[in-house]
């Protein structure tokens, strides 16, 4: 059902009203269209969370990610949680301005 709705919303996104006798409620009612987009976004978000949870909990004994992170650090990627990087972030005037501080 949501896939049909998603397809219809994406097809009607850039179109003007059709000249046929029967019109879609999505074309004539902006409130319904907005609610449908919101419902579709919530549904997609829920599906993303389910997929992520399934992936994250698929094999708790698998520790390949530790090796991958260590390889990234060896190749020159900086640890974002190191004290030096955090100090640089909190002393960055653009970052503080963006936060409103």
N, C-alpha and C positions, 0 to 999 in steps of 0.2 A: 504494500500500500504506500509506504513512504517512498519507495523507489519510483513509483508511478507519479506521485506528487512532486518529487524532486525533478523528474524529467519534464513534467508539465511546467513547473515554475521556471526552469532554466530555458525552456523553449520560448515561453512567453515573456522572458525578461526584457528583450529589446524590441518587442513588437508593439504595434499600435493595435487598437481594437479591431477585431475581424469584422468583415461585412456580412457574416452569416446571420441567420435569424436567431440561432441560439448562441448565447455568449457564455463564456466561462465566468463563474463567480469571482475568479482571480483577476479577471480583466476589469470588472465593474466595481469591485469593492476593495479599496486600498487597505482597509482595516483587516479584512479577511486575508488579503495577500500578505500583509505584515505578520499576522498571527501564524500563517502557514510557514513563512520563512523562519520565524522564531521556533516553531515546533520542529521544523526540519533541522535547524541548527542544534536544538537540544537532543534530538534523536541521534544525529551524527556524533555529537559529543559523547553520548552514552555508549554508542558502539565503539568509539575510540577508546574509552575507558575500559570497556570489556576486553577489547583486543589487547590493550597494554597489560591488563591484569593477567590475562591468559599467558602472555609471553613472559611476564615477570615471574609468575609462579609455576612455569612449565617444568623446570628442573632446578630445585634449590641447591642440589649438590654441584651443579655446573659452576665452576669458578673461572671460566675463560675470560671473563671481563676483567679480572685482576691483571692477567697477563697483557690484555689489550691496553689497559690504562698505563701499565708500566712501559710498554712499547711506545706509547704516545709521549710519555715524559722523557724517554730516552731520545726520541726524535726531535725534541726541542719544544714541545708544547709545555706551557707554564701551568703549574698547579694553581687554579683560581682560589683555592682556600689557604694558600700559604700566607704567612704573616706579611711578607714583603708585598705580595700582590694586593692584599686587603688594605695595607697602608697606602699604596699608590691609588687605589680606588677611592678611599675616603679623603685623600688630599687632592683629588681632582676637582678643580673649580667648576668645570662644565657639569660634572655629575652632581655636585652639590646644588648648582643652580637649577638643574632639572628636577631635583627633589624639592626645591623651594626653600632651601636653607641658605 
